[in-house]
Amino acid sequence: MPANYVPETGKTAQFFGLVGTAHFQPRNTGSVVSLRYVLNAEWMYHDFPGIRYEELAALYGIRLNNFLLSAGVSKNHGVDRGKFVRSSDPGSLLDGDYYEKITYKDVGLPLEAQFIFPFQGFSFRLAAFGNINDGHSYGGFNFSICLGRMN
């Protein structure tokens, strides 16, 4: 079964998620060290368990003017649905089907490409990011506003 497979639709799930990133660039270098946290889950869905993916990544990147390319290593874990177990009780408050809970953990290769628009005291960033791993690879886009001294 593909990652985040939803049995009732027969499709791979696509969810919005949260991304948090911290960057550190030592003075007078083109190197950037980053930490990234990703949470991607079913937020308002009635089937149990809810599909969930989390990533904690450390990345090293090279900055060329306003362009940043980074790669690193990540710890990934989450929850998938397994075989159908039962339907919810008729008239129950939480109407949904129950599936076996499958948890997973693996290591991945996080990648990120950013274009930075720096201003005095803040910057805008457009990023394409993803993670290549065993069975739960993903990709996404991000627009962010960064605060701090931008060189």
Secondary structure, DSSP 8 states (H G I E B T S, - for coil): --TTEETTTTEE----EEEEEEEE--TT-SEEEEEEEEEEE-SS--SBS--EEEEEEEEEEEEETTEEEEEEEEEEEEEEEEEEEEE--TT-SS--EEEEEEEEEEEEEEEEEEEEEEETTEEEEEEEEEEE-SS--EEEEEEEEEES---
